[in-house]
Amino acid sequence: MAAGSAAGGGELNISGPTTDLLFYEGLHGAYVGDEVNIAAHMDLLIGVTPVINLEWIQKLKRDTDERGYHPEEVTRTILRRMPDYVNYIVPQFSRTDVNFQRVPLVDTSNPFALREIPLSEESLVVIHFNDHSRVHADFELLLREVPGAFRSHAQTLVVPGPQQERAMELIFKPAIRRLIEARDLARAA
């Protein structure tokens, strides 16, 4: 089985001549526009995002530490991109099957003053299954198998930050198995 990955802008590096599973990581996997509907081609859409102040803290830290920008330049970039964020990025989270949103439990009220990213241990992860989700939400299993998990809403589970990977494993392994079984049945027909 080959897998490909695209980060941010959408370049795909696919190893091998055929791909049974393609994992795309980027900003536009659920984009729908006037002439393009990327979301229609996806078997499973997963949204992963921090709350907005944490997102800005992460961008400020990365762009100043790794890319050498001044904080003022990063702030201007954030402001310049805000209309695109609101009009093109945010709507995609309504099209996903499941969203994972990291919420810090420390003060992030002024992301432009903070320079440290809150740790996973200082966060909760809100996992929301959208109404149209193609992923079965086995809340009983998740509550039993993920330490510290609790239900905050009919379609929403909250887990401690360090338990995000375990929750993803429990949620997506069965979903991926079903996709592979459906593929195998289609090939056999």
N, C-alpha and C positions, 0 to 999 in steps of 0.2 A: 504494500500500500504506500503510495507516495502522498506527500502533503506539501502544500505550498503556503507561503505566508507573505502578506503584504503589510507593510507598516505605514501608517499615515496616509501617504499620497496615492497608493494603489498600485505600485509595481508588484508584479507577481513573479516569484521564482519557484517554478515547479520542477521538482526533480523526478526523472523517469519519464518514460513515454506515455504512460496513462496515469490518471489520478482517480483513485477511488474516494479520496477524501481531500477536500481543499479547505484549508483554514485560512480565512482572510481576516487580518487584524488591521483595522483602519477606521477612518472617519465616515466612510460613505457606503457601507455595506447594506444599509436599508434606505438609501436615497431613492426618492421618487420625484421626478420633475416632469415638465411638459413633454419632453421627447425621450426620457430615459426612466426606466423602472428597474433598478438593480434589485430591489427587495423581492420582486417577483421570481427571481432566479435562485433564491436562497432556500434551502431546505430547513434551515434553523438560524434564527437571528437572536444574538445575545448582546445585550447592551451592558457595558461596564463603564461606569463613570463615578468620579467623586462628586460631592456637592460642590457648587460653583466656587466658593471661597477656597476650598482645598485644591480644586483644579488650578486656580490662579496661583496659589502658593507653590504648587508643583512646577508650573510653568516658569515662575520667577526664579525658583531654585535652579532648575535645569538650564534655563537660558543665560543666567548670570554665571553659574559655576562651570558649565560645560561649553557654552558657546561664546562666553566673554562679553555679553551685552551688559549695559548698565540697567539698573532697575527702572529708570525712567523710560528707556527705550522699550522694555518689555511691557510696561504699563500702556504706552502708546499703541503697541501692537495689539494688546488685549482690547483696547477701546476701538481700534480701527476694525477689528474682526467681529465685533459684537453683533452687527446686523446679520452677518453670515452665520454666526453661531445660533442666533435666535431663529432664523428663517430656514436653515438647511441642516444643522446638526441636531438640535433639540427635537424637531418633529420625528426624527428617525426612531427615537426611543418609544414612540407610540406604536411603531410597527414591529417591534421586537417581540419575541416569544417570552423572554425573561430578561429583566433588568437587575443588575447588581449595582447598588449605589453605596459608596463608602462615605460614612458620616463620622467625622472626628468627634471625640468626647472631650476635647480640650478647646480652649478659646481660639477661634480662627476669625474673629469678627473683623479684623483689619488684615487681610491677606497681603497687603502691600507693605506692611511693617514686619511681618513674620519672615524668618529665613530658614526655619526648620520645618520639615514635613512631619506631621504627626505620625507616630508609629502605628502599625497594624494593631498592636495591643491597646492603643488609645482610640480605637475606632469600633464602630458597629457597621455591619453591612446589611442593607435593606435589600431583600430579594423579592421582586414583584413579578408575578405571572400575569401577563396581560390577558384580557378577556378572550382574545383570539389565539391564545398560545397553543402551539402544537406539541408542547411539552406537558406531560402529566405531572401535576404537583402532588406528590405523595407526602403530604404534611405530617402524617403519623410517623412515617419512616424518618423524615428529617428531624422532627422533634425528639425522636428516640435516639438517633445516631449522631446528632451534632450537639456537642456539649454547649449549654448556654443558649440554645435556640429558643425563640418564642414567636408566636403568631401575633402580629400587630393589627391585622386586618384580614378579611376573608381570603384574599389572594396574596398576602404579604407575610413573609417570614423575616425575622431579624436574627442575625448570628453575630457572635463576637468576631472582630476582624481576623484573628488568627484561624478561624474556622471556615473562612470563605472557600479555600481550596477543597476542603472536605465536602462542603455543601455542593460545590460545583460537580465534584465527582459523583455524588449520589443523584444529582439531578440529571446530568448529561450522559452518563454511561448507558442507562436504559434508552434514552432518546437516540443516541448514536446507534445502539444495537438495532432499534426498530428501523432506522433509516437503512442500515446495511441489509437487514432482512427483506425490506421492501425492494431494495435494489436487486437482491438475489432472486426474489420471486419474479421481478420484471424481466430479468435476464433469462430465466428458465422458461418463460412463456413464449 
